[in-house]
């Protein structure tokens, strides 16, 4: 099964299924569709074999293929990748304006989606990277910016993020940091982007009715 619709169809039929794919981009899409439609969470409701489970494995993935690392990292925050083709090992081409992924969310009565722009870095990082993301967020009129880094951020990076200010959510009457830095270590420990809880990544599909029989055994292999 190498296409997301197959895993959804198999789950709807309450079948035992195994999905095998060659890219972390495709696995990320499958994870999000299974959650959107069935409420299934990886590792809780089904196993994923082949994804990094610790920092050492994440470093190895980044060394082997930075695009695969990027797609995997984006999946940790449910961000939709910008560029890249499902089922392809090739990365995006052309200018991405400093953005690797985007999270869209609804935050007011207008129904107009707002964006959190996500950038992923697997090498050396500095305050200039955060400053560039901040500029991109302002230029693109996005609500939030999320900087994911494999390496620990410097004090200067943290300061740059703090000085970006906050995004005020009209729907929840709360302030969220305008620019946020999350390390891979943070994400592996369960950290999340601070944003309105109505955040969505992909077009929501209707919730599926639970199968009549018990939960099927499911797993992915990346």
C-alpha positions as CSV (number, residue, x, y, z in Angstrom):
1,X,0.0,0.0,0.0
2,X,1.9,3.1,-1.1
3,X,-0.9,5.6,-1.4
4,X,-2.8,7.3,1.5
5,X,-6.3,6.4,0.3
6,X,-5.5,2.7,0.6
7,X,-4.9,2.9,4.4
8,X,-8.1,4.9,4.8
9,X,-10.1,2.4,2.8
10,X,-8.6,-0.6,4.7
11,X,-9.4,1.1,8.0
12,X,-13.0,1.8,6.9
13,X,-13.4,-1.9,6.1
14,X,-11.9,-2.8,9.5
15,X,-9.2,-4.8,7.8
16,X,-5.8,-5.6,9.2
17,X,-3.4,-3.7,7.0
18,X,0.3,-2.9,6.5
19,X,1.4,0.2,4.7
20,X,4.9,0.5,3.1
21,X,6.2,3.7,1.6
22,X,9.6,5.1,0.5
23,X,9.3,8.7,1.7
24,X,8.5,10.5,5.0
25,X,6.4,12.9,3.0
26,X,3.9,10.1,2.2
27,X,4.0,8.7,5.7
28,X,3.2,12.2,7.1
29,X,0.2,12.5,4.8
30,X,-1.1,9.1,5.9
31,X,-0.7,10.0,9.6
32,X,-2.7,13.2,9.2
33,X,-5.5,11.6,7.2
34,X,-5.8,8.7,9.7
35,X,-6.1,11.2,12.5
36,X,-8.5,13.6,10.7
37,X,-10.9,10.8,9.6
38,X,-10.6,8.2,12.4
39,X,-8.9,10.1,15.3
40,X,-6.1,7.6,15.2
41,X,-2.7,8.6,16.7
42,X,0.6,7.1,15.7
43,X,2.2,4.7,18.3
44,X,-1.0,4.8,20.3
45,X,-3.3,3.2,17.8
46,X,-0.9,1.9,15.2
47,X,2.9,1.4,15.0
48,X,5.3,3.2,12.6
49,X,8.5,1.4,11.9
50,X,11.4,3.3,10.5
51,X,10.9,6.8,11.8
52,X,13.5,8.3,14.2
53,X,12.7,7.7,17.8
54,X,15.7,9.5,19.4
55,X,18.1,12.4,18.6
56,X,20.8,10.0,17.3
57,X,18.4,8.6,14.7
58,X,17.2,12.0,13.7
59,X,20.8,13.1,13.1
60,X,21.4,10.0,11.0
61,X,18.3,10.8,8.9
62,X,19.5,14.4,8.4
63,X,22.9,13.1,7.3
64,X,21.4,10.6,4.9
65,X,18.8,12.8,3.3
66,X,18.0,16.3,4.4
67,X,14.7,16.4,2.6
68,X,13.5,13.2,4.3
69,X,14.5,14.8,7.6
70,X,12.7,17.9,6.7
71,X,9.5,16.1,5.8
72,X,9.7,14.0,9.0
73,X,10.3,17.0,11.2
74,X,7.3,18.8,9.6
75,X,5.1,15.8,10.4
76,X,5.9,16.2,14.1
77,X,4.0,19.6,14.1
78,X,1.4,18.5,11.5
79,X,2.7,21.0,9.0
80,X,1.9,20.7,5.3
81,X,5.2,20.5,3.3
82,X,5.8,23.1,0.7
83,X,7.3,21.6,-2.4
84,X,8.1,17.9,-2.9
85,X,6.0,15.4,-4.6
86,X,4.2,12.5,-2.8
87,X,6.0,9.3,-3.6
88,X,9.1,11.0,-4.8
89,X,12.5,11.1,-3.1
90,X,13.4,14.4,-4.6
91,X,13.2,17.6,-2.7
92,X,11.6,20.8,-3.7
93,X,13.1,23.0,-6.4
94,X,13.1,26.8,-6.8
95,X,12.5,29.5,-4.2
96,X,10.5,28.6,-1.1
97,X,10.8,32.1,0.4
98,X,12.5,30.6,3.4
99,X,9.5,28.4,4.3
100,X,9.4,24.6,4.4
101,X,5.9,24.0,5.6
102,X,2.7,25.7,6.7
103,X,0.0,25.0,9.4
104,X,-3.3,26.6,8.7
105,X,-5.9,27.3,11.4
106,X,-9.2,29.1,11.9
107,X,-9.3,31.7,14.5
108,X,-12.3,34.0,14.0
109,X,-15.9,34.2,12.6
110,X,-14.7,35.1,9.1
111,X,-13.7,31.5,8.3
112,X,-10.6,32.8,6.7
113,X,-7.6,30.5,7.4
114,X,-4.6,32.0,9.1
115,X,-1.0,30.6,8.7
116,X,1.9,29.5,10.8
117,X,5.0,29.3,8.6
118,X,7.5,26.6,9.5
119,X,11.2,26.4,8.7
120,X,13.4,23.3,9.4
121,X,17.2,23.4,9.9
122,X,19.4,20.4,10.4
123,X,22.8,22.1,10.4
124,X,24.4,25.1,12.1
125,X,22.0,27.7,13.2
126,X,22.2,31.3,14.4
127,X,20.2,34.4,15.2
128,X,20.2,35.4,11.6
129,X,18.1,32.4,10.7
130,X,15.4,33.4,13.3
131,X,15.6,37.0,12.1
132,X,15.1,35.9,8.5
133,X,12.0,33.8,9.5
134,X,10.6,36.7,11.4
135,X,11.0,38.9,8.3
136,X,9.3,36.2,6.2
137,X,6.4,36.0,8.6
138,X,5.9,39.8,8.5
139,X,6.3,39.9,4.7
140,X,3.9,37.1,4.1
141,X,1.4,38.5,6.7
142,X,1.4,35.2,8.5
143,X,0.2,34.9,12.1
144,X,3.1,32.8,13.5
145,X,6.5,31.5,12.6
146,X,7.9,28.2,13.8
147,X,11.6,27.4,13.7
148,X,12.5,23.7,14.0
149,X,16.2,23.0,14.7
150,X,18.2,19.8,15.1
151,X,20.8,21.8,17.1
152,X,20.2,23.6,20.4
153,X,19.3,27.3,19.8
154,X,21.7,30.0,21.0
155,X,20.8,32.7,23.6
156,X,20.8,35.2,20.7
157,X,18.3,33.1,18.8
158,X,16.0,32.9,21.8
159,X,16.3,36.7,22.2
160,X,15.5,37.3,18.6
161,X,12.3,35.1,18.9
162,X,11.1,36.9,22.0
163,X,11.5,40.3,20.5
164,X,9.2,39.3,17.6
165,X,6.3,39.9,20.0
166,X,3.1,38.0,20.2
167,X,0.1,37.0,18.0
168,X,-3.2,37.8,19.7
169,X,-5.9,35.3,19.0
170,X,-9.3,37.0,18.6
171,X,-11.1,33.7,18.7
172,X,-9.5,32.5,22.0
173,X,-8.5,35.9,23.4
174,X,-5.0,34.6,24.1
175,X,-1.5,35.7,23.2
176,X,0.9,33.3,21.5
177,X,4.6,33.9,20.8
178,X,4.9,35.3,17.3
179,X,8.1,33.3,16.5
180,X,8.7,30.0,18.3
181,X,11.8,27.8,18.4
182,X,11.4,24.1,18.8
183,X,14.2,21.6,18.9
184,X,13.9,18.0,17.6
185,X,14.6,16.9,21.2
186,X,11.6,19.1,22.4
187,X,9.4,17.5,19.8
188,X,10.4,14.0,20.5
189,X,9.5,14.7,24.2
190,X,6.0,15.8,23.2
191,X,6.4,19.6,22.8
192,X,3.8,21.3,20.5
193,X,3.5,24.6,18.7
194,X,1.7,27.2,20.9
195,X,-1.2,28.2,18.7
196,X,-5.0,28.2,18.7
197,X,-6.4,24.7,19.3
198,X,-8.5,24.8,16.2
199,X,-5.4,24.4,14.0
200,X,-5.8,22.2,10.9
201,X,-3.2,21.1,8.3
202,X,-5.1,19.3,5.6
203,X,-8.7,19.6,4.4
204,X,-10.8,17.9,7.0
205,X,-12.6,14.8,5.8
206,X,-15.8,13.6,7.5
207,X,-15.3,11.5,10.6
208,X,-15.8,7.8,9.9
209,X,-18.0,5.7,12.0
210,X,-16.1,3.2,14.3
211,X,-15.9,-0.4,12.9
212,X,-18.3,-2.8,14.4
213,X,-15.6,-5.2,15.4
214,X,-12.5,-4.5,17.6
215,X,-9.6,-2.2,16.5
216,X,-7.6,-3.8,13.7
217,X,-3.9,-4.3,14.0
218,X,-2.2,-1.6,12.0
219,X,1.4,-0.5,11.2
220,X,3.5,1.5,8.8
221,X,7.0,0.9,7.6
222,X,8.9,3.8,6.3
